[in-house]
């Protein structure tokens, strides 16, 4: 992610139980997983974007949405 300058990445097939949030030095991972260690997803957010996360909506272990605060920048 750092090499390609990606700030937000969604990962499918996360094999851990439950749902939650994990933090490392550079990234925060928001996850939505099944109760049986299967069929989960995760959204990995760079530390520069974490303050922009307004809301996390978990529908089920396959559908999760992050609402991000954004600023419109116009290039002329």
C-alpha positions as CSV (number, residue, x, y, z in Angstrom):
1,X,0.0,0.0,0.0
2,X,2.8,2.5,0.8
3,X,4.6,1.8,-2.4
4,X,1.5,2.5,-4.5
5,X,0.3,5.4,-2.2
6,X,-3.0,3.7,-1.5
7,X,-4.9,5.2,1.5
8,X,-7.9,3.0,1.7
9,X,-8.0,-0.7,0.7
10,X,-10.8,-3.3,1.0
11,X,-9.7,-6.9,1.6
12,X,-12.1,-9.9,1.2
13,X,-11.9,-13.3,2.8
14,X,-10.6,-12.3,6.2
15,X,-10.4,-15.5,8.3
16,X,-10.9,-14.3,11.9
17,X,-13.9,-14.2,14.3
18,X,-16.1,-11.3,15.2
19,X,-15.8,-7.7,14.1
20,X,-13.7,-4.8,15.3
21,X,-10.9,-2.4,14.8
22,X,-7.1,-3.1,14.9
23,X,-4.5,-0.4,14.9
24,X,-0.8,-0.6,13.9
25,X,1.7,2.2,13.5
26,X,0.6,3.1,9.9
27,X,-2.8,1.6,9.4
28,X,-6.1,0.9,11.1
29,X,-8.1,-2.1,10.0
30,X,-11.9,-2.1,10.3
31,X,-13.2,-5.7,10.0
32,X,-16.5,-7.5,9.7
33,X,-16.1,-11.3,10.0
34,X,-18.3,-14.3,10.5
35,X,-18.6,-16.0,13.9
36,X,-17.1,-19.2,12.5
37,X,-13.7,-17.9,11.2
38,X,-15.0,-17.4,7.7
39,X,-16.3,-15.1,5.0
40,X,-15.2,-11.8,6.4
41,X,-13.9,-8.5,4.9
42,X,-11.7,-5.8,6.1
43,X,-11.1,-2.1,5.2
44,X,-7.6,-0.9,5.8
45,X,-7.1,2.8,6.2
46,X,-3.8,4.7,6.3
47,X,-3.2,6.8,9.5
48,X,-3.5,10.0,7.4
49,X,-7.1,9.1,6.6
50,X,-8.3,7.8,10.0
51,X,-9.4,11.2,11.2
52,X,-11.7,11.3,8.1
53,X,-13.6,8.2,9.1
54,X,-17.0,9.6,10.3
55,X,-19.0,6.4,10.6
56,X,-18.7,2.6,10.2
57,X,-21.8,0.7,9.0
58,X,-21.7,-3.1,9.3
59,X,-24.6,-4.8,7.6
60,X,-23.3,-8.4,7.8
61,X,-20.0,-10.3,7.4
62,X,-20.0,-9.4,3.6
63,X,-21.1,-5.8,3.6
64,X,-19.4,-3.0,5.5
65,X,-19.2,0.7,4.6
66,X,-17.1,3.5,5.9
67,X,-18.3,7.0,5.6
68,X,-15.4,9.4,5.1
69,X,-15.3,13.2,5.4
70,X,-14.0,14.6,2.2
71,X,-13.1,18.0,0.8
72,X,-13.7,19.0,-2.8
73,X,-10.6,20.2,-4.5
74,X,-11.0,21.9,-8.0
75,X,-8.0,22.0,-10.3
76,X,-8.2,24.8,-12.9
